[in-house]
Amino acid sequence: MDADRGAGAVTSTDVTDVLVVGAGPTGLVLACDLARRGIAVRIVDRSPAPPRTSRAKGPNPRSLEILDDLGVAEAVLAAGSAPLPMLKYRDRAPVARADPWAGSAPSPDAAYDRAWLVAQWRLEEILRARLAGYGVRVELGREVVGLTQSPDAPTEAEAEAGAGAGPEAEDGPEADAEASRVVVTFAEDRRGEEAVLRAWYVVGCDGAHSSVRKLLGIGFEGTTREDQVMVCGDVELAEDALDRGLWHQWFDEDGAVMLCPIPGTRTGWWFQAGPERDGRGRPLAPTADGFRRLLAHHTGLPGQALTRAELLSTYRVNVRMADRFRAGQVFLAGDAAHVHAIAGGLGMNTGIQDAFNLGWKLGEVLAGRADPELLDTYEEERLPVAARTLDLTSERLRATLEAIRRPGGGLDSAITADTTGLGVGYRWSSLAADRTHLDAGTHPDARTRPTTATHPTGAPLTADEGPQAGDRAPDAPCTEAATGAGTRLHRVFAGPRTTVLGFGPGSAAVLDEVAATYGGTGVRTCRVYAADEDRGENRAGEQSQEQSQEQGEEQSADRREGRTGAEAGPPGCAVIDAEGHAAAAYGTGASARAEASAGGAASGARTGTIVVVRPDHHVGLRVPADDARSVREYLRRLHGTGHSAARPPERSSERFPGRFPDMVDAVRKG
C-alpha cells in the first residue's frame, strides 16, 4: 500500500508550510504541485485507508493537461480508456447509438480532445505514487477537529532548526514575533492523545461535507433536489453479458439503468439507475438485490448476471457553493468549495483546476518572491469559474433529463465544448495585465453588455487575434532548436515556473534581460523561431527542453534536500515553429504582418511579441517586444525582482476579498 496510517504521524510540535486536508484528486494534485516546488507540505485524510470507489469517471482535456504537467498523464492514459460510444435502449430494445467524440481529434493547440475514463481510485493511486516520489505520503486516519488562526511564534528549537517555511532564519526574531500560523487540532489518536500541527496555510480539500469549511463557519448555500435521485455502485457482471466496448443506457418511462465498463477490470462496471421506490413513491436505499431487480426489469438480463455489487450509494442532485473560498490563511478547494450536478462530469475536474490555480501562488508567496496579496487572486479567479460551472452543469442536467424522455435520448446531451475545460479563462482577473485593453463586455463589471466573453469559458478567438490575458495558453507542436527533436509548447511550460515566450527578432533583448534577472527563480525564457527565420549563432542560454528539464529537476532536488543556495536554474530554451502553429495560436503572424506594413520591420529590433505564460498555463501578459517595461512590472508582481527577490513573506493574518457578488453575477449572465 502506498499510503500508511503511521507515516508522518502528527505530534504536538509539528510545523509545516502547507497542510492539505483531504486526499482526493484535488488535494493530491495540490500536494504534488507544492512538493515539486520544494514547499514543505503535509496531506491528511480522515479515512483509515485509501478509498476504492470509482466515483468520478475521469479527467477532462484540461485536467489531462494539468496531469501532464505533473508528469502522470501517461500513467493515467495507460490505466484508463477513451470514452466509449453510447448504445441507448427503450423497452429493452436498442434504438440509437451515439458517439459524442466522433468528430473530435487532437489539434495543434490542444493535444487532448476528449475526457478519459479511469476509476477515481486508480487516479488517486497514481497521484499518491507521484507524491511519494517527493518524499510525501498521505497521513490516513487524521480528522481535523479544530482550526485556530492566531499569532504564534516558533519555539527556539524550531528557529535553530529552520523549521517550517524557513523565513524566520532569514529575517530574525522580529519576523517571528509577527508571524501567524494556523493551529490545527486533530481528533484523538489510537492512544487517546490529541495531536496538533501548525502551518502557514491550510487548504480544505475534504469534500462536500468539509470539516474545514464548517470549522471556519463559511456558508454553503444552494439546493438539494430530493426528487432527482440516482443509486450508484460498482458491480460485476458475468463475462459476455454485455459488450464492453459500449456505454449501455436504458431509459424507460418508469426508470433507467446505465452501465459503463470500468477500465482496467475484466468484469467491472459502473452501475447507475433510477432507484426502486416504496408504495408511497419514496426512493429505497440501494442493495445488491435491488440492483439485480433493476437490471432484470430494464435490460432483460437475468438478475443473477450481476454477480457482485459494492460501494453502493444514493446520489441526489446537490448544487451548492461556499460564500467565499478563503478565510485568512485557510483556503477551500474542490467539493469543499462547490458541488455540481453530475451532468458533464465537471465536479472532480473543477477541483483539480482549483488546485492548479492555487498551488503556484502559494509556492511563490512561501518562497518569499511574491507578496501575500497574490493569494487574493485565487478566490478572485476561481469563485466565478465555480459559479459558472454550477450554472453550466445544471443546464446540462436539464437538457439531459429532457432528452431521455424521448426514445434515443441519452447522456450525450450532457457533453458540449464547454465541458472540456479548455475554454476556461480569467480575463476579468487582476492578473490579466492587459485587461484594460479588452472590449468592455469581457470584464465582469460590464453588466450592461453581457456577451459570450463575459463568462469563464471565454469567447472564440481567431488565429489573428490570439489569446488575451487570462486565457488558457494554447499548445503547439515545435522542434527543439538545439536538437531538432519534436516537442510542444506545453512541454516547454511544464514544471513549476512561469515561461516568457519570445516571437520575432525584437524579443531577444527582453528574453536576455529576463534570463539574467530571473534565471533559477521560477522564470524561464523560450525563443520561438519561425521556420524561415535566421537563427544566427547558437545563442547563449538557449538549451534543449531536455537539458532545461534536467536542470530544473536538479534544482527541485536541491530545494528538497535543503540546498537552497543552488538557485542557478535553466536560463532558457529555443524552439522552431516549423509549421507555423505557434504563430497561428498566439496571433503573432498577424502582428508581424502589421508591423511590417507599418514599417516596423525596417528597424528589425522592434519586430516581435512577448507572451508571459503563468505556471498554470494561462496567459498573463501579451505585449509588443519593445514593451520591456510591462514585462518587467508583470514578472515583478509574480516573482519579485529576481535573484535578490527571495524574502520572508508577510505572515500576519492577511486581508482577503469578499464574495465578489458583482463579478459572479456578471459571469453568470454570460
Beta strands, then each sheet from edge to edge (+ up, - down):
strand 1: 14-21
strand 2: 41-45
strand 3: 86-90
strand 4: 93-98
strand 5: 139-140
strand 6: 144-151
strand 7: 180-186
strand 8: 195-204
strand 9: 220-237
strand 10: 247-252
strand 11: 255-261
strand 12: 268-273
strand 13: 306-322
strand 14: 326-327
strand 15: 330-332
strand 16: 338-339
strand 17: 477-480
strand 18: 486-488
strand 19: 498-503
strand 20: 523-530
strand 21: 572-577
strand 22: 609-613
strand 23: 619-624
sheet 1: 5+ 2+ 1+ 8+ 7- 6+
sheet 2: 5+ 2+ 1+ 8+ 15+ 14-
sheet 3: 4+ 3- 10- 11+ 12- 9+ 13- 16+
sheet 4: 18+ 17- 21+ 20+ 19+ 22- 23+
end
